[in-house]
Amino acid sequence: MAKSRQKQQKNARQTADGYNNFTAKLGTNTQNIQTGGTYVPGYITRNRVMLEFAYRSSFLVGGAVDAVADDMTRKGVNISSRLEPGHKGKVDDFWDEAAIWDGLNDTVKWSRLYGGAVLVALIEGQDMSSPLIPDRIKEGQFKGVISLDRWMVTPTYYDLITDYGPHFGKPKYYKVITNQQGIPPWKIHHSRLIRMEGDPLPFQQAQTENGWGMSVVERIFERIQAFDTGTVGVTQLIHKAHLRTYSIEGLRKVLAMDESSPALAGLMKHMDMIREFQTIEGMTLMDKGDDFATHSYSFAGVADVLLRFAEQVSGATGIPLVRLFGQSPAGFNTGDGDLENYYSRINSQQERRLRRHIRWLMDLTWRSLFGQPLPDDFTFEFNKLWEMSDTDRATMANNVATALSTLTDREIMPRHAAMNDLRNISEVIGIGGSITDQDIEDAKKEFEESESENGPPPPLGEDLQPKPVGDGLPDKRDSNWLLRWFPARR
């Protein structure tokens, strides 16, 4: 009895051990498919030639690089501070003639494609290797800018900036190594250029890129390949979507005969006749024993697969489908919400990556045009990318005009201040753009003259009577005074 019980326990243990061999291995650091996955570096950023071929060949790579750069520089800025008459127009004209916005656009593009680029300020009559001293810029010296990508310059990694600030630890000089565009072999001091990087990298990874950033193509390359593979696969399916088979008894024997045999010549003549009659009459002539069949392919679900691949590319680039692919949204989605979120991200990029550089370029422009530094109260705002419909623009223009008119009529806001606010928002609402600095200055002089003639307005409450009158007297003895408000009952 005891031996039988021991035998049963031994069998139970063996059975349990056998089950343990098939236990699912789940969780972290266990041997399963999920934990076996890993990531390896692609270092696509270093492969300049492949990046350039992808930029030239793939519209998705080109869109991912160009769209953000174009949107960051498309609308320009609006100088919101008060300037002397004519200054704002001269600055806008100079930036257009000197192609400042084009240079900024190219620098943002090449920094996104290659992982880094610089924008060099061209100051006539000054040595590129010397530090830039803004006070020494004379009128007419600032001639424009030129964009150089990271492969066109060699930074001095042995000579770094030691002054505290945003440039601390960056190279002090950049040597131009190309002269294909007539560019001299300059040694450019860092104070004469704007340095932009692609996607930022951690310190150790940035060291592998010689201090530059990472190309934006590196993260999205796999998703773009998946989309291209799906597109090519669908294209091949279209070519094979309608197949026809023609069964002929003894075909192999005929094909094995000599090319001059009558049987093979007759077979080819028969096939030519079938093609001719199918094209002209839609008719197929064949022997009674032959078999002719057609095979079609269903494309159900293929469009959904391509759309999912496109959504992954859109998510990887951070650019909505309506902007990246240029397609209109389907269903009830108008795409306005996606574009609004995207433009908010673009505005964040403008504030982070462009504001400081644009102010520096504005300072160079001011000194070159007017012989003086930027005004202390100089401010500017990036123009909104969102474009309203004509109906919404007209409604907003009417509301703004009504609000400003009400404020000026009630003497809450002076007329010249309302004119300035209207001009600042003119690009959005479409009215007020013709107001000049001289118009605002004249309105301000009229306001100051009227103030000096009439004196300051009395404090609020002084124009009221000091004691109540009429029905407001507290000691009024007429018991029927309340009936005064109801003439029909009096």
ABEGO torsion letter per residue (X at the ends): XAAAAAAAAAAAAAAAAAAAAABBBBEBGBBBAAAABBBBBAGAAABAAAAAAAAAABAAAAAAAAAAAAAAAAAEBBBABBBBBGAAAAAAAAAAAAGAAAAAAAAAAAAAAAGBBBBBBBBBGBBAABBBBAAABBBGABAEBBBBBAAABBBBAABBBABBEAABGBBABBBBABAAAGBBBBBBBAAABBBBBBBBBBAAAAAAAGGBBBBAAAAAAAAAAAAAAAAAAAAAAAAAABBBBBBBBGAAAAAABBAABAAAAAAAAAAAAAAAAAAAAGBBBBBAABBBBBBBBBABGAAAAAAAAAAAAAAAAGBBAAAAAGBBBBEABAGAAAAAAAAAAAAAAAAAAAAAAAAAAAAAAAAAAAGBBBBAABBBBBBBABBBBAAAAAAAAAAAAAAAAAAAAAGABBAAAAAAAAAAAAAAAGBGAABBAAAAAAAAAAAAAAAAAAEBBBBBGAABBABBBEAABAABABAAAAAAABAAAX
